[in-house]
Amino acid sequence: MFIFLFSSFFLFLWNASHQFGRILRTQTNNKTQYYFSYPRCTVEKKESKDLKNSLKMLDLLSRVMVTVMTMMCFVGIVTNFLSLYIYTRKTFRKKSINVLLSALSVTDLSVCLLAIPVFASTQLQQWIPPEVTAMIMVYLYPVTIMFQSMSVWLLVSITIDRYLAVCHPFMVNTYCTKNRALVTVGVVVLFSSAYNAVRFWEYTINFDVAPENRTVEQMVKPMLRSNPYFLLWYQNVATMVSQFAFPLVMLCVLNIQVARTIIEASEQRRELVASVKREHSTAKMMIMVVIVFLVCYIFSFILNITEIYYEEIFSSPFGYFLNDINNVLVVVNSSCAFIFYYKYSTRFRNQARTLPGIRWFASMSKFNVYDTEVTPNRSMTTRYKESIITIRGTSSSRLSSSHNLLYKPSYSKACDI
């Protein structure tokens, strides 16, 4: 199903690229000047009416994408905050996987928080002072990329943890410890920060422009971005290998091994102890998270390769539109992990149901979403047992009294989230 949808999506983009290829050629022939900030552009009078209509359509689509991305950011802020709150509870902090998942929630939450000013400002330049937009682009955007890089490598770390837990269960007590998880988080933070720190020098801000004539195009000037070797080796080759190719290969190989082990064990499920079943359930949860990651990030990987061979496309409105699609996919990836946590983790689900907001939402729903199959056992804490009993009592009372129950800001060709 994923392959069919993804193939249809790329067929649509392929057809669209042919249509807008004519537009790009027309722009080149008529010496159309596109400024640093899309949708600002100057079009000569000789250009056809179809070209102007196409540019207006791209502008409209870009605004729609930014609106969708902003809405997904707000959803991601709420869901990642809930995930962070649950995974930092005392009952969850003992296992390495929960330490890594809480760190992943922090990075995804940061991506969603920072993506709002970084990318929404592209559509608000008429009301935002150019100094503010320039500061956001030069200083806030690199921080966003740092958190996105942390998110990628934390997901790889979680996959390695699940691979050891499922495929080599006797090594779990040695390698999958809380202290090792904390060290892993520290290494990921240091690596991602160091690798992306150079992005602070990609552009510089020129404050010498007269205040009455200040625009983003005049204030933001390229530094390292003007160096073709930097663009080739760092922006394209190094980034493609370290942020896309190598993580994608590791995620695919390890998750295939995990899935194969789970399938082989499904025939002997009755003989599995509860702890092994729980590890397999967590592994399934992370496989779904990785699938969403692959679907969302493969488009960014393709754009990165395209930029190596056809750099001019990202100086056009169609290139900005592709970047908007990429940004929406990245935010979707950062926003939807909560769904899989809730679906596959019984402990996470029951802990989430004790939160006032979710309890209120469940009480307003016409379906009974409480898990009545969960029974207290000796491995649960007293408070956790009481929460289950309280939930069941609330559900029974209600039923007795009712009938049924997340690449680039469009003002910059350089930015790729």
N, C-alpha and C positions, 0 to 999 in steps of 0.2 A: 504493500500500500504506500509506504514511504517512497519507494523507488518510483512508483507510477506518478505520484504527486510531484516529486522532485523533477522527473523527466518532463512532465507537462509544463512545469514552471520554466525550465530552461528552454523548451521549445518556444514558449511565449517570448522570452528574452531574445532568443535567436532571431525570431521574426521581427521583433521590435528593433533590434540592432540593424537589420537591413533597411528598415524604414527610416531610422534616424541617421544611417550612414549617408543617405542623400542629403540630409540636413547639414551634417558636418562638412560634407564636401562643398555645399552651397555656401556655408559660412566661410570656408577657406578661400573660395574663389572670389567672394565679394568682400574679403578683408574685414570680416566682422570682428570686432574687438570685444572679447569677454574679459571682464574684470575679475579681480581676485574674489569677489563676493557674488555668488549666484543668489538670487536671480537677476542681479544688476547686469545689464548688458546694453550695448549700443548696436543698433541694427541699421544698416544703410537703407535708404528708401528704395533701392533697386530690388531688395529682397521680396520674394513672393509673399502673398497673403497666407498661403499654406504654411510657410515657414514660421510666420508670426503666430499663427494658430497653434502650431506644434509647440512653440516655446511657451505659450500660455498654458497649454495642456500639461507640459512638464512642470511648470511652476505650480499648477494646481495639485498635481500628483505629489510633488515634493512637500507641499503644505499638508496634504493628507497624511503622508508618511510621518512627518514630524509630529502631527497630532496623535496618530496611533502610537508612536514611540513614547510620547509623553504620558499617555494613558497607561501604557504597559509599565513605564517607570514607576508610576504611583502604585500599581498593583505589585510590582517587584519590591518596592520599599516595604509594603505591609507584610507580604509573605516572607521575605527574608528576615524581617525583624521578628516575626513569630518563630521562625526556625531558629534564629539565634537565641531567642529567649528560652526555647525548649531545650536546645542542645547544651546550654550552659547551666541547666538545673543540676543539682547535686547528684541525682540518680543517673545522669547521662555523662558526667565528666570523667568517669573512671576508664572508659574504653577509648582506644586510639582513634577508632573510626568516628566517634562523636566529636573528638577534638578537631579532627580534620574537617568534618562537616560544619562545625561552628565557625571555623576559619573561612570556609567556602561561603558561608552565609554572610560573613562580614565583607568579603570582597565583592560578592554580587550586590549586596546592599549599597556599597560604595559606588559601584558602577551605575546603579539605577539613580542614586542621588546626584552624582556628578553629570550624568548624561542629560539631565533636564536643563541646567544652565548652558552646558556646552553646545547642545544641539538645538534647543528651543530658541536660543539667541539668534540663530541664523534667520529666523522668520520674524524677529522683533527688532531688527536693526533700525527701523524707522523711529522707534521709541526709545532705544537704548543708546546712550552716548557712545561714540566710537571708541573712546578710551576704555570703557568697560568691556566692550566686545573684544578689543585687542588684548586686554589682560586675560580674559577668559581663554582666548585661543592660545596665547603664548605660554601661560603658566598653569591653567586648570586642565587643559586637554592632556598634557603629558602625565599628570597625576591619574587621570581616568585610564590612560593606556597602561599605567603601572598596575592598577587594580585588576584590569582585564587580564593582563599577563599572569598575575597571581592566581586568578580564577582558573586559568587554563592548567597551570602546573599543580595546583591543589587537586584538581580533578584527576590528573595523572597519578598523584600520590595516593588518592583515595582508591583508585583502580588497582594500584600495586598492593595496597592493604587488603582489598577484597580478594585479590588473586592469591595472596598468601593464606588468607583465612579459609578459602574454599578449596584450593588445589593443594596446599601444603599445611593442613591444620596443625601438625605437630610443631611447626615453626612459629605459630602465632604468639605463644608466650615469650618467645625470645625476641622477635622483631616487631611485633605489633603491640607496643607498650605506649603508655601515655607520654613518657619522657621522650621517646623517639618521635612520637607525633609532634610534640612541641618543637623539637629540633628541626624536623622536616618543615614545619610552618616557618620557622625562622630562616632557614636556608632559602625557601621559596620567596619570602619577602625580600631578602637581601639580593638574590639573583635578579628578580623582576625590577627592583628599584635601580640596581646598578646598570642593568641592560638598557633601561628606558630613560635613564637620567640624561643621556645625550640629547633627548628630544627638547629639553629646555633651551638648547642653543640652535634649534632648527630655524627659528625666526627671532627677530629683534623688533622692538617697538621704537619708532622714531617720534619723539615728543617735540621735535623742533618745528613741526608743521603748525602753521598759524591756526589758532582755535576755530576761526570761522570757516576754514577750508579743510578741516580734519575729516577724513573718512578712514574706514578700516583698510582700504587698499593703499592709501598713502602712508598710514602709520605703521603697518606691519610689513617688514622687509625681510626677505630670506637671508639666512646666514649659511648654515650647513646645507640647506635645501638648494642652494645655488651650485653646490659641488656635485658634478655628475657621478663621481666615484662614491660619494656618500649615498646617493640615491640608489646606485646599483648594488653595492656590497652590503650596506646596512639596511636600508629601507626595504629592498627587495629580496636579496639572497639570504642574508642572515636572519631577517624577520620571518621569511617563508620557512626556513629550516627550523628555527628555534620555537616559533609560535604556532606553526601549522603542521608541517610535514612530520617532524619527529614526534610531537604529542599525538597526532592522529594515528600514526603507525603503532605506537605503544598502546593506545586505547583500543584499537581494533584487535591487535594480537592478544593482549591480556584478556579482554572481554570475551573473545572467542574461546579461549581456554576455560574461562569461568563458566560460560554457557554450556560447554561440552561436559564439564564436570557435573553441573546441576542436572543436565539431561540424563547422564548415566546414573546418577544417584536417585532420580525420580522412580526408577524401577524398584528400588529398595527403600522407599520412603518410610514404610512402616517400621523399619529397623533403625531409622535415624533417631538420635537423641534430640531433645528439644533444643539444645545449644547449636547443633549442626543445622537444624531446620531454620533457626533464627539467622545464622550466618548466610544461608542460602537465600532467605528472604531479603536480607540486606543487599546481597549481591545482585538479586533481580532488580531491586530499587536502583542501584547504581548503573546497571546496564541500561535501564530506561533513561536515566539522566544522561548517559554517554550517547545514546542514540539521538536524543534531542540536540546534544552538543554537536554531533557530527552533521546533522541536518542543517543546523544554523550556521556552522562555521565553514562548511565546504564551499559556500558561496563566497565568503571572504577569501578563502584560499584561491579560488578561481580568479577573483578580481586582482589578487596580488600577482598572479602569473600574467594576467592580461596587461597589467601596468608595465611589466618588463618589456613586452613586445609592442605595445600600442599605448604609449604614455599619453598621447594627445587626447584620448577619449575622456580622461579625467579633468580636462580643461573645458569641457562642454557641459551643457545642461543635462544631456543624457547620462554622462558620467556621474554628475551630482545625484541624479535620480537612482542610479545603481548603488551609490554610496548610502542613500537614504534607506533603500531596501536592506542593505547589509546592516545598517545600524539598528533597524527594527528587529532583524533576526538575532543580533547580539543581545539586545534587551530582552527579547522573548526567552532566550536561553538563560539569562540571569534571573528571570521572574517565575519560571514554571517548576523549579525543583521542588517547591513545597507540595505540589500535587502528588509527586511520587513518594515523598517522605510520608505523606498522610495515608496514601493507599497501601504501601508495602510494609510500613513499620507499625506494629500494634502498639508498642510502647509510646512512640511519637504520637500516634492517633489518640490514644487515651489521655496522654498529657495535654494535647491540644484541646481536647474537649473540656478540660477543667478551666480554660481561659474564659473570662466573662464574655468577650466578643463572640467567640465561636459557639459558646453555649447559647447565647441569645439568638445567633443565626440559626442554630439547629432547632431551637424551640419555635422559630417562626416558619421553619420548613414544614411542608406537608408530609415529608417522609421521615421515618424514624432512622436516623443515621447512627444510633448508638450500637456498639458492638456488644451484644448480649452473650457472646460466646466466651468472653474473657472471664476467667475465674481467679480470685486471689490465690496466690501460692506462697511458699516460704521464701522465694527469691525476691518478692516484692517488699518494699518498705511499708511501714504502718501507714504513713501518709498516703502512699499510692493505693493501698487497699481501701482506705477511707474514701479516696476520690472515686474509685470504681463503685463502691456501695452507694455513694451520694448520687452519682450519675444514674445508676439503676433506679434508685428511689425516685429521682426526679422524673425519669422516663415513665416509670410505672404510674406515678401520680397523674402525669399528663394524659397518658393513654386511658386511664380509668375515668377521666372527666371529659374526654372528647371521643370522637368517632375513630379517627385514624391519624396516624402521623403522615522573555528579552531577551560605520568606518568613517565616517569622516563628517565634520561639519561642512555644510555646503558652501560656506564662505572660504573654504580652504581645500584645495586639491591635495594638500599635504597630509591631512589628518585621516587616519584610518583606524577606527575603533575595532 
